[in-house]
Amino acid sequence: MRRILAALALVAAALTVTQQPAARASDNGQSIRPAMGWSSWSFVRRWPDEAKLRAQADALVSSGLAAKGYVYVNLDDFFQKCDANGFLVDEYGRWAIDAAKFPSGIKALADYVHSKGLKFGFYVTPGIAKNAVTRNTRVEGTAYRAADIADTSATHKNYNCRNMYRLRFDHPGTQAFINSWADQMASWGVDHLKIDGVDATTVADVEAWDRALRQTGRPINFALSNNLPISHATTWKRLANSWRTQGDVECYCGPGPNGSGFPLTTWAKVSGRFNSAASWQQYAAPGGWNDLDSLQIGNGDQMGINADQRRSHLTLWAMAASPLLLGSDLTALTATDLAMLTNDRLIAVNQDGVAAQRIISSGVNQVWRKRQAGGDHIVALFNTGTSGNSTVSVTWPQVGFTGPAEVTNLWSGAAEGSAASGYSATLRPGETRLIRARPTGGTLTRVEAESAAITQGAVESNHAGYSGTGFVNFDNVVGSGIEFPVDAASAGNVRLTLRYANGTSVARPMSVSVNGGPPVVRDFPGTTTWDGWTNAAVDVSVTAGANSVKLVATTADGGPNLDRISLR
């Protein structure tokens, strides 16, 4: 099918946009929106077992969280069995599962999770176990042995049994070994894989695991951990679906062994994410997200942060488009926290596929903004302090528009009426205010695609839901495109919205340029069906009077079907 649109948010950098476009996200088709679910590390910690994981899966469903999109049940570390030399291994050198903890095996656990309508996650770290090399185990499906592929002069970071040798990536058996491990996980039904201990020295490992997961043929969400260097951000973005931007959010200050038990975190641990979220913001995009670590909400104040701080915690994660992987005990959810986690408006802010920018950081006052595809501005105001109220204010030009706006409080859902030029709130220490500002001023200029200049494409009307007299379906060739004439009353930044449909599961790259400016190429996701029209919007700079917006297909697949563009 021919299609033309990926222009979507593309035109972002087509002109004077405030940010350069980030590197293209992983194209493995996973995590088009941030993952949501639960992970065992924060609460279960070093003592996971079959019964505990099943209980958390049950609670995810019975609480209503699964129905809201929290679908992953991720088994973290300490499911393995160790001796004095590190991890015990199977005949092919892969970690052996502790049968005392998981008597039915990992596949049976994954099957149970799947039977609840959920997805199952697993855990690994780079390298090959010392016991595999000592036993010189075979690499499955090859004549190679563990000793052939191990670099015994160097070890990898590992938080459990240690004793993980680095791998020789100049040897063909290395990829075969990782492939065999990935194949085993796929056969068990793994849907999400966290590879821990990643740093600047493990890029080859991450690349090998990316290849291994793809060759299984099973869709597996690929997550990297932890405290990854931002200097390699474009690499993590190319290879994975999420990456941990800091160390653990857990405080390890509980009364149990290794600091386990409540409290699970502190406000200092949570508020320490504000700066890293601002630094990493530019790298987030559909298919790849900045992971701020587990969400420590669910069990009330015993989590280690009060209700105001927990709302701020969720607000920051939502604005940053971070994965929402709960770290609490789902079998003991409080009503207050469950209401937070199931707030549809907060979930929508997280799942809109846009990572917010920080626009004010002054003492304890912070303001973050994002603009959604439909044109709404989402604004979060924070008092990050631990004592004293603070008044936090922002003007609409700082947010990105002028004129009045209708304001809705997204935590309460209450309409707050029209605000002429900005917004202000006096916040308790640790409190947040999250609002939607919907501009009510300005004029809308709309141009139907069928009236534009089309190159290698046709106007069609065989899919329902279009406006005007039809839509443009471009030929499946590189270079097919369209050029829109657009009149602007005055020069400045405007919102360009493109209405499109892409009935495939493959994102469609397009280049977009404004007034002959440098073209920008990005991928844009499918909409399930060709009748599934949706909007994609970006801020661009136009001149007063006549302007030209040009979209061009960059691959033989063409772009999505295009209905119209509009500017406000």
N, C-alpha and C positions, 0 to 999 in steps of 0.2 A: 504494500500500500504506500501511496505517496503521502507525505506529510510535511508540514513546515513550521514548526513553531519553536522549538526549543528556545526561541528568543526570550521567552519567559523573562526570568530574572536576569537574563543575559545582559540586556542593555545596561545593566548596572554599570559595568565599567566602560560601556560604550562611550561615555563622555566623562565629565567631571563628577565622578562619584567619589564619596569620601574614602572608600577603601579599595585596594586592589583586589581582584578576584583571587580566591584561594586556589591552590592546586586541586586538580580533579580528585574526587574521592574514589575509594575502591569501587571497581565495577563488578564485584561479585554478586550484585543484586540483593544484598542483605542490608538490613537496618536503614531503609529509606527514611524511617522515622526512628528516634531514639528508642532503644530497647527498654521494656518495662517488665519487672518481675521481682524475684527475691534471690538473695545469695546467702550461702551458709556461713560465711566467714565471721561476720560481726557478732552474731549471737551464739551460734553453735560452736564456732571457733575450731579448736583442735580435736573435737570429739564428734564428728559427724557419723551417723549410721543410718541404716535403711529405715528404721522406724521413725527417726526424727525427720528425715527428708519426706517420707510419705505424709507425716502429720502436717508439715508445712504446706505441702501441695494441697492437702485436704482443706486447710484453713484458707489458702489463697482462693479457693473456689467458694467455700461456705460463707466467707466474709463479704463476697461480692467484688473483691479486688480483681479477680480474673475477668469478670464481665466488663470492667473498666479498662482492660488492656494489660494488666500485670500478669504476664503469661509465662515468663521464664522461671524455672526452678533450677538454680545453679549450684552444683556441688563444687565447693572450693577445695582447698588442700586438706591433707591428713586422712585421705581414704586409702592410702598405700600401706604396705607392710615393709618394715626396715629391719636390718641387722646392723652390726657394728661397722660394716663397710658401705652402708647406705641402703638404697632401695633394693628390695628383692625384685627379681624380674622373671618374665615368662621365657619360653624357649627362644623367642625372637628379640630378647633384650628390652622389652617394654615393661613398665612398672607393673608389679603384681598388686592386685586388689586385696585388701585385708578382709579375708572371708569372715572373720569374727564380727566385723562391722557391717559387712554387706553379704550375708550368707546366700542370698538369692542371685547375687551378681549385679553388675551395673546395667546390663540389658534389661533385666527384670524390673529394676528401679525405673529406668527410662520408659519402659512399656507402661508402668503404672502411672507415671507422670503424664504420658500421652493419653492414657485412658480417661484422664480428667480434663482433656482438652487443652493441656498445657504443653510447654516445651522444656526440654532438658538440657542443662549446661554442665560442662566438665572443665577440667583444669590440668595444666601441664607447665613445665618449665623447660628452657632450652637444654640441649646436650644429650648425653648418653650415660646411663648409670655405671658406676664403677664395677658393680657386680656383673653387669653384662660383659664388660671387658675382661674381668677376671675369669669368667666362665667361657669367654670367647663365643658367645651365642651367635647363631646364624642370623643374617638379614633375610627376612622372609622373601621367598621367591627368587633369591639370587645365590651365587656361590660365595658371596662375601661374608666376612665375619666381623664381629664388633671391634676386634683389635685393628682391622683394616681401616676403619673410619674414625676411630677415636684419637684425639690429641691428648695424650696422657700428661703432657707437660703443663696443661692449664685446666682450671675448673670453672664452672659456671656458678652464678649466684643461685642458691636454693635455700628455702626457708624451713625445710623439714628435715630430710635425711642427709642433706648436703651431698657430697661425693658424686657430683655430676661433671664428667669430663666434657670438654668442648669437642666439637665435631670438625672433621676435616672436610671442608666443602670443595676441595679439589679432587675428591674421590667420588665416583658415581654411586657407590654404595650408600653414601650419606643420604641422598634424596630418597633412595629406595627404602632406607630405614624409617625416615620420617613419613613417607607415604604409607608404609605398613601400619604405623601407629595411627595415622589419620583414618586409614581404612577400618581398623579395629573400632575406633570411635564411631565412625559412620555406621558400622554394622550393629553397634549397640543402640543407635538412635540418637546420638548427640546432635543438638541443634545450635549450641553456643559453646565456643571454646575460648577460655581465658588462658593466655600464655603469660606467665608471671616472670619476674626477674629480667625484664627487657631493658636494655640500655643501649648506648651508642655502639657498644662492641658486639651487639647481637643482631645487627641488621640482616646478615646472611641467614641466621636462624629464622627470623620472621619471614623473610622471602621464601625460604624452603617450606615453612608451614603454610604460607599462603598458597603455594603451588600444590602442596599435599592435600589441603582441604578442597581445593577446586577439582583435583583429579578424582576425588571420591564420587563426584556426581551428586552428593547430598548438600542441600543448602545449609550452611553452617555460619552463624554469626561469629566473626573473629574479633576478639577483644584483647588489647595489650595492657600489661600492668608491670610495674607502677612507677610513678614519678619519672616519666619519660622526658628526655631533654628536648626542649622546644627547638633547639637548633636542627633537629631532625624531623620537625613537624610535617614537612611535605612528604617525607618517606613513610611515616606512620599512616598518613592520610591515603597514600597510594596503596598501601598493603592491607589495611585493617578497617574495621567498622567502628572502633572506638579505641581510645588510648587514655590511660590515666595520667592526668596532668600534675598530680602531686603524690606524696606518700599517703599512708593510710589515714582515713578520717577517724578511725577508732583511737581512743585515748589510752587503752591498755592500763586503765586505772581502777579496774574492778577488784573485788576482794579475792577472786579465785586464782588458780595457777596461771602464770604468765599474764596477769592483769585481766583475766576473763571475768565475765559477769557484769552486772550493772554497776555504775554507769558505762555506757558504750562509747560516749564521746563527750566533748566539751564545746562550749561556744567558741573558744579560741581555735579549736580544730576546724569548726565549720566556717567561721568568719575568715579564717586564713585562706579560704578558697576564692574570695572576691578578687584579689589581685591576679591570681593565676587565670581565673575565668576571663578577665579583661585581656590578658596577654595572649591567650590562646583563641580568642573569639573568632579571629579571621579564618581559622582552619576548619571550622565546623561547616558541614554541608550534608545534604541527603546522601547516605551511604557511609558517612564517617563523622563521629561526634567526639567532642571533648568530654571525657569521663571525669566528673568531680568526685567519684567514689560513691560508696553505698549511701542510701538515704536512711538516716537514723531517726525514723519516725515510726510510731506504732504502739509503744508501751508507756506513753505518758511521760511525766517528769523524770522517771527513773532512767530514761535514756541518757540523761545528763544535761539536757537543755530544756528550758521552760516552753510553754505553749507559744509565746510570741517568737521565741528563737526558732522553734520548729517550723512555724509558718514562714519565717524568713529563710530558713534552710530550704524548704520546698520551693519557695518563690525564686531563689537564686538558681536552683537546679532547673526549674521550669524555664526561666528566662534564658539560661545558658544552653538550653536544648541538650542537657546532659542525660545519659541513660538514668532511668529511675529504677534502681535495683535495691529493694528494701533490705535492711540489715537487722530488722527487729524480729521478735518472736511473734509470728502470726497467729499462734494459738492463744495469745493473751492480749489481743488488740483492745485499746480503750476506745470508747465512743468518740471522744474528742479527736483522737488521731485518725480513726477510720474516716471521720467526716473530712478531715484534711486531705487524706489520700484519695478519696473518691470524689473530690470536687471537680466536676466536669470542666469548669472554666479553667482551673489550674492545669488539668491534663491537656486541654486544648492548647494552652500556651506552650507547654513542653513539646507537643506533637506537631506544631505548625511548621517545623523544619527550618526555623530561623533562630540563630544564636544572637542574643542581644548585645548591644554595645554599651559600655559604661560612658556616660556623658558628664557626670559630676562625681568627684571624689574629693570631699573637703572635710577633714576631720572625721567625725563619725557619720557624716551625711554622704549617702551615695544615691545616684539615680541612674537607672538603666533603661534603654529603649530598644524596641524592635518594631518593625512594620510588617504586618501580615499581608498575605497575597490579596485579600479583599480590600486593602487600604486602611484598615484599622491600625492605630498606633497603640502598642502595649507599653506601659510605663510602670516601672517598679521603683519605689522610694524606700530607702532603708535608713534606720538609725542603728549602726553597728556597735554602738557603745554598750557598756555594761552598767552605766549609772546615768541618771538624768534624762529628762525629755529633750527632744531636739526638733526644731521645725525645719522640714526639708521642703524645698521649693524648686520648681522647674518651669520654664516658659515654653510655650508651644514652638517658637522658632528653634529652641534647643532640642526639642523632640523631633522637629523636622517639617513643620508646617506652620502656616499663619492663619489667623482668623479663629472663630469660635469652634468649640467641639462639645459634643455630648459625652459626658463622663459616666462610666459604670464602674463600681467597685467590684472587682472580680472575685475577691474572697467572699463577700456577702451576697453578691449579685444585685445589690441595690443600685438604682439609677440615682445619680447625684446631680443631674441637670446639666445645664450649659455652662461652660467655663470660657470666658472671653479670650484670655491670653495666656493661661498657664494653670498650674495646680500647686497646692501647698497642703501639707499635713504636719501636725505636731505628733510625733511618734515617741512611744515609750522606749527605753533601752532594749535593743534587740528586736523591735517591732518593724513591720513592713506595711506598706500600702501598695496594692497592685491594682492598676486601673486600665480600662480601655478608653481611649480618646478617639471619638469618631468625628472627624472634621465635618462641619456643616456649611462652611463657606466655600467660595471658589466655584468655577464653572467646569463642566465636564465636556471634553471634546472626544467624540467617538468616531472611528473610521472602520467601516466594514471591510473585511479582507477582500470580498469579491469586487470592490471598487478600486483596489490598488493595482499597481503594475506588476504582473505576474510573469516570471520567467520559468519555463519548464514545469507547468502545473496547470490545474484546471479548477474551475468553480463547480462544486457538486452540491447535492442536497439530499443524499441518500442516507444520512444519519440524522436522527431527530435531535431537537434541542438547540439548533443554531439560531442566531438572530439574523435579521435582514433577509436576503433572498438565498443564502447558501453559505458555504465555507470554501476555503481553498485547500485542495489536496495536491501536494507537490509530487513531482516525479521522483522515483527512487534513484536519483543520481546526485553526485557531488555538484554543487553549483546551482541547483534549483533554488529559487528564492522569490522574494517579494519586496516591493518598496512602497512605503506609505507616505503620502504627503500629509503633514500635520501643521496646522496653524496655531501659534501660541500668542496670547494677548500681550505677554511681556516675557522678558528674559528671566531665567532663574531655574531653580530645581523644581521638578514636577514629578508626579508619580505616573509611570507608564505601566498599564495593566494589559496583559495579553490573555485572551480567552482561547483555550485550545483543548484538544482531545488527543490522546495517544492510547489506542486500544491494545498495545502490546505490553509486555513486561520488561522491555528493554528501553532504557533511557535514550533520548535522541539528541545528539549534539548539533548545535546551530551556532553560527556566528551572527553577531548583531553589531551594527554600527549606526551612529547618529550623526547626520550631517557630514558624512565622509570620515568620521573619526576612526581610530584604530579598532578593528573588529575584535570581539571577545568571544571565546568559545567555551560553552559549558554543556553538561548533560542535563536532561530533564526527564523525570520519571513518567511511567505509564499511568493511565487513568482507569485501567481495568477494561473499559469498553470504549468503542468509538462514539457512543452516545454520552460518555461520561465527561462532559465539559467542565473545566475548572479554570481558575484564574491564577496567573503568576504575575507578580508586580515588582518593579524596581524603581529607584529614584534616578533620574537622569537630569542633565542640564540642557535646556533649549535656549534658542535665541528668540527674540521678538519677531513675529511674522512667520514666514515659511520655514519649515524644517522637514528633514527626510529621515525616516527610520527604515533601515534595510536589514532583512534577515536572509541568510544564505545557508543551505544545508552543507555540512562538511563531510558527510559519509554517504555511502551508497544507499543507506536506509532512508535518507531524507529526514524530515522532521515531522512532528505531529500535525494533524489537521488544525488550521487556524481559522477562527471565527471572526475576530475583530481585535482592534487595539483601542485603548482609551487613555486620555491624559487628564489629570486634574491638578 
